[in-house]
Amino acid sequence: MLFLALALGPYLYESRTVIDDFLLRSHQAPERYLDSGLKNIVAHLLFLFGLLPNFAYRTPLPDWSLGLEMQFYAVFPAVMLLVRRLDWIRSAVLIAALGGLVVFAMGQMSVHFPMPSFLALKMQIFLCGMLLAGVLHPSRLRPILHLALAMLLAALPYGGEYGLGKLLIREVLVMGFFALVLYRMLPGMAAVVAARIATTLGNRFFHLMGELSFSIYLIHLLVLQPVAAFVITQYGHDLVAPLRFAIVLLIVLPTVSLLSWITYN
């Protein structure tokens, strides 16, 4: 998929330019679409691109998060050893503090990543997920401590766009996921609703969607941008925005789903 994206880079950049001009937005950096050099390819094949600001966001794919995920897998065994030695709470606090120090040092050295592809920038979010995974405990106090710490970690002001709206979304997501896992602790109707949602999300359809989700994420821009540019070129302002959106969606959704299914199988 990497080589396909690089081969399509000039065409995708042209499509992206059509979209940006139509929306009166600044053009994206051309090197993201046009750099098919050996250094860029090697950095991606070795999954090192997320560590390097110049290569962290340099393909038409939204693959910066893939490099981030690989970094997490690399440090995960050490994190779990620390958890066994200390416990979930103290380990999460220590790791988050170290991540914060690294981010502060990067700021002092004027090291900037175009996307949060470096693990220190997003480790607090991974820790939220780990606290959720480690929440099942005989003590009823332990889940509350895990939730409180996860909400604090999600509020740390680095690793992406920030503002009140973004903060509220992250906090709602944290509380929502904890509620789905710990619905037995919720009172009355809240427990019933959370249990039904958890059961629904665990059915075969949503399991399949989870399996396909990363393929959909990686592929969608390769289809979406040319289709959107074509609709804009053909119809422009002759169609109202909701109708343009509907046309693009009707083309992109089945195409991306089919391609994702093929790559999955």
C-alpha positions as CSV (number, residue, x, y, z in Angstrom):
1,M,0.0,0.0,0.0
2,L,2.9,2.3,0.7
3,F,4.3,1.9,-2.8
4,L,0.8,2.4,-4.3
5,A,0.3,5.6,-2.3
6,L,3.7,6.9,-3.4
7,A,3.0,6.1,-7.0
8,L,-0.3,7.9,-6.9
9,G,1.3,10.8,-5.0
10,P,1.3,13.4,-7.8
11,Y,-2.3,12.6,-8.8
12,L,-3.5,12.7,-5.1
13,Y,-1.7,16.0,-4.6
14,E,-3.4,17.5,-7.6
15,S,-6.8,16.3,-6.2
16,R,-6.0,17.7,-2.8
17,T,-5.1,21.1,-4.4
18,V,-8.5,21.1,-6.1
19,I,-10.2,20.5,-2.8
20,D,-8.2,23.1,-0.9
21,D,-8.8,25.8,-3.6
22,F,-12.5,25.1,-3.6
23,L,-12.6,25.3,0.2
24,L,-10.4,28.4,0.2
25,R,-7.8,26.6,2.4
26,S,-4.0,26.7,2.3
27,H,-2.4,24.0,0.3
28,Q,-0.9,21.0,2.1
29,A,2.9,20.5,2.0
30,P,3.8,19.0,-1.4
31,E,6.5,16.8,0.0
32,R,3.8,14.7,1.8
33,Y,2.6,13.6,-1.6
34,L,5.7,13.9,-3.8
35,D,8.6,12.4,-1.8
36,S,9.3,9.0,-3.2
37,G,13.0,9.1,-2.3
38,L,14.9,6.2,-0.9
39,K,15.3,7.7,2.6
40,N,11.6,8.2,3.0
41,I,10.8,4.6,1.8
42,V,13.4,3.0,4.1
43,A,12.2,5.1,7.1
44,H,8.7,3.7,6.5
45,L,9.7,0.1,5.8
46,L,11.7,0.1,9.1
47,F,8.8,1.9,10.9
48,L,11.3,4.6,12.0
49,F,9.5,7.5,10.3
50,G,7.5,8.3,13.5
51,L,10.7,9.1,15.3
52,L,11.9,11.6,12.6
53,P,10.1,14.9,12.3
54,N,11.0,15.2,8.6
55,F,9.5,11.8,7.7
56,A,6.7,11.5,10.2
57,Y,4.0,12.8,7.8
58,R,5.5,12.3,4.3
59,T,3.2,10.0,2.4
60,P,-0.4,10.3,1.1
61,L,-1.4,7.7,3.7
62,P,-2.5,8.8,7.2
63,D,0.2,6.3,8.4
64,W,1.7,8.5,11.1
65,S,-0.4,6.6,13.7
66,L,1.0,3.3,12.5
67,G,4.5,4.4,13.4
68,L,3.2,5.6,16.7
69,E,1.6,2.2,17.3
70,M,4.8,0.3,16.5
71,Q,6.7,2.4,19.1
72,F,4.1,1.5,21.7
73,Y,4.5,-2.2,20.9
74,A,8.3,-1.8,21.3
75,V,8.0,-0.4,24.8
76,F,5.0,-2.4,25.9
77,P,6.9,-5.3,27.5
78,A,9.0,-2.9,29.6
79,V,5.8,-1.0,30.6
80,M,4.2,-4.3,31.8
81,L,7.3,-5.2,33.8
82,L,7.1,-1.9,35.5
83,V,3.4,-2.5,36.2
84,R,4.2,-5.8,37.8
85,R,6.9,-4.2,40.0
86,L,4.9,-1.1,41.1
87,D,1.2,-1.3,40.2
88,W,-1.0,0.3,37.5
89,I,-1.4,3.6,39.2
90,R,2.2,4.4,40.2
91,S,3.5,3.0,36.9
92,A,1.1,5.2,34.9
93,V,2.0,8.3,36.9
94,L,5.8,7.6,36.4
95,I,5.5,6.9,32.7
96,A,3.3,10.0,32.1
97,A,5.8,12.1,34.0
98,L,8.7,10.8,31.9
99,G,6.7,11.5,28.7
100,G,5.9,15.0,29.9
101,L,9.6,15.7,30.5
102,V,10.5,14.4,27.0
103,V,7.8,16.7,25.5
104,F,9.1,19.6,27.5
105,A,12.6,19.0,26.4
106,M,11.5,18.8,22.8
107,G,9.8,22.1,23.1
108,Q,13.0,23.6,24.6
109,M,15.0,22.3,21.6
110,S,12.4,23.5,19.1
111,V,11.7,19.9,17.9
112,H,8.3,19.9,16.2
113,F,6.4,17.0,14.7
114,P,3.8,17.8,12.0
115,M,1.6,15.1,13.5
116,P,1.9,13.5,17.0
117,S,3.8,10.4,15.6
118,F,6.4,10.3,18.5
119,L,5.3,8.1,21.4
120,A,6.0,10.7,24.1
121,L,3.4,12.9,22.6
122,K,0.6,10.3,22.9
123,M,1.8,8.0,25.7
124,Q,-0.8,9.5,28.0
125,I,-3.6,8.3,25.7
126,F,-2.1,4.8,25.5
127,L,-2.0,4.8,29.3
128,C,-5.7,5.6,29.4
129,G,-6.3,2.4,27.5
130,M,-4.0,0.4,29.7
131,L,-5.7,1.7,32.9
132,L,-9.0,0.6,31.4
133,A,-7.5,-2.9,30.6
134,G,-6.2,-3.2,34.1
135,V,-9.3,-1.9,35.8
136,L,-10.9,-5.2,36.8
137,H,-10.1,-5.7,40.4
138,P,-11.9,-7.1,43.5
139,S,-11.8,-3.7,45.2
140,R,-14.5,-1.2,44.2
141,L,-12.1,1.7,44.8
142,R,-9.6,0.6,42.2
143,P,-11.8,1.3,39.1
144,I,-12.5,4.8,40.5
145,L,-8.8,5.5,40.9
146,H,-8.1,4.2,37.4
147,L,-10.9,6.3,35.9
148,A,-9.8,9.5,37.7
149,L,-6.2,9.0,36.6
150,A,-7.2,8.3,33.0
151,M,-9.3,11.5,32.9
152,L,-6.3,13.5,34.2
153,L,-4.0,11.9,31.6
154,A,-6.5,12.6,28.8
155,A,-6.5,16.3,29.9
156,L,-2.7,16.8,29.5
157,P,-2.2,19.7,27.0
158,Y,0.0,18.2,24.4
159,G,-0.1,15.6,21.6
160,G,-2.7,17.3,19.3
161,E,-5.2,20.1,19.0
162,Y,-6.5,21.5,22.2
163,G,-9.4,23.6,23.4
164,L,-12.5,23.1,25.5
165,G,-14.4,21.2,22.9
166,K,-11.5,18.8,22.3
167,L,-11.0,18.3,26.0
168,L,-14.7,17.5,26.6
169,I,-14.7,15.0,23.7
170,R,-11.7,13.2,25.2
171,E,-13.1,13.1,28.7
172,V,-16.5,11.8,27.4
173,L,-14.7,9.1,25.5
174,V,-12.7,8.0,28.6
175,M,-15.9,7.9,30.8
176,G,-17.8,6.1,28.0
177,F,-15.3,3.3,27.6
178,F,-15.0,2.8,31.3
179,A,-18.8,2.7,31.6
180,L,-19.0,0.0,28.9
181,V,-16.4,-2.2,30.8
182,L,-17.8,-1.5,34.2
183,Y,-21.5,-1.3,33.5
184,R,-22.2,-3.6,36.5
185,M,-21.1,-0.9,38.8
186,L,-23.4,1.7,37.3
187,P,-26.8,2.5,39.0
188,G,-30.2,1.6,37.6
189,M,-31.0,2.4,34.0
190,A,-27.5,3.5,33.3
191,A,-26.3,0.0,33.9
192,V,-29.0,-1.4,31.6
193,V,-28.2,1.0,28.8
194,A,-24.4,0.5,29.0
195,A,-24.8,-3.3,29.1
196,R,-27.0,-3.2,25.9
197,I,-24.4,-1.0,24.1
198,A,-21.6,-3.2,25.2
199,T,-23.4,-6.3,24.0
200,T,-24.2,-4.7,20.7
201,L,-20.6,-3.6,20.1
202,G,-19.5,-7.1,20.8
203,N,-21.7,-8.7,18.0
204,R,-20.3,-10.2,14.8
205,F,-20.9,-7.1,12.7
206,F,-19.0,-4.7,14.9
207,H,-16.3,-7.3,15.5
208,L,-15.8,-7.3,11.7
209,M,-15.9,-3.5,11.6
210,G,-13.1,-3.5,14.2
211,E,-11.1,-5.9,12.1
212,L,-11.5,-3.7,9.0
213,S,-11.1,-0.4,10.7
214,F,-7.4,0.1,10.2
215,S,-7.6,-0.9,6.6
216,I,-10.4,1.6,6.1
217,Y,-8.4,4.3,7.9
218,L,-5.3,3.7,5.7
219,I,-7.2,3.4,2.4
220,H,-9.9,6.0,2.6
221,L,-7.8,9.0,1.5
222,L,-6.6,7.3,-1.6
223,V,-10.2,7.1,-2.7
224,L,-11.8,10.0,-1.0
225,Q,-9.6,12.8,-2.4
226,P,-9.9,11.9,-6.1
227,V,-13.6,11.4,-5.9
228,A,-14.2,14.6,-4.0
229,A,-12.0,16.5,-6.5
230,F,-13.9,15.0,-9.4
231,V,-17.3,16.0,-7.9
232,I,-16.0,19.5,-7.3
233,T,-14.6,19.8,-10.8
234,Q,-17.8,18.6,-12.4
235,Y,-20.4,20.3,-10.3
236,G,-18.7,22.8,-8.0
237,H,-21.2,25.2,-6.4
238,D,-24.0,24.0,-8.8
239,L,-24.7,21.4,-6.1
240,V,-25.4,22.3,-2.5
241,A,-22.9,21.0,0.0
242,P,-25.1,18.2,1.5
243,L,-25.7,16.8,-2.0
244,R,-22.0,16.9,-2.9
245,F,-21.3,15.1,0.4
246,A,-24.0,12.4,-0.3
247,I,-22.6,11.7,-3.8
248,V,-19.0,11.4,-2.5
249,L,-20.2,9.2,0.4
250,L,-22.2,6.9,-1.9
251,I,-19.1,6.3,-4.1
252,V,-16.4,6.2,-1.4
253,L,-18.0,4.1,1.3
254,P,-18.6,0.9,-0.7
255,T,-15.3,1.3,-2.6
256,V,-13.2,1.7,0.5
257,S,-15.2,-1.1,2.3
258,L,-14.6,-3.5,-0.6
259,L,-10.9,-2.7,-0.8
260,S,-10.5,-3.0,3.0
261,W,-12.3,-6.4,2.9
262,I,-9.9,-7.6,0.1
263,T,-6.8,-6.5,2.0
264,Y,-8.2,-8.1,5.2
265,N,-8.6,-11.4,3.5
